[in-house]
Amino acid sequence: MELQYRKGYFPDSVAQCMGTVGVAILVFS
């Protein structure tokens, strides 16, 4: 159960992180 939770949570966290970085790149470029 813990593995399923982490598997579902980790990619979402990474997606949010990459999305934030993408926005920052667009703003600063």
N, C-alpha and C positions, 0 to 999 in steps of 0.2 A: 504494500500500500504506500509506504514511504517513497519507494522508487517511482511509482506511478505519479505521485504528487510532484516529485522533483523533476521527473521527465516532462511533465506538463508545465511546470513553473519556470524551469531554467530557460527553455527556448523563448518563452514569452518575455522574460527579463532581458535576454540578449537582443530580442527584436526591438524592445523599447530603447535599449542602450544604443543600438545602431541607428534607430530612427532619430534619437536626440543628436547623435554625432552628425548624421546627415544634415539635419536642420542647421546645426552650428556651422558646418562647412558651407552651406548655401548662404548663410548670413555673412560669414567672414570673407567669402570669395568675391 
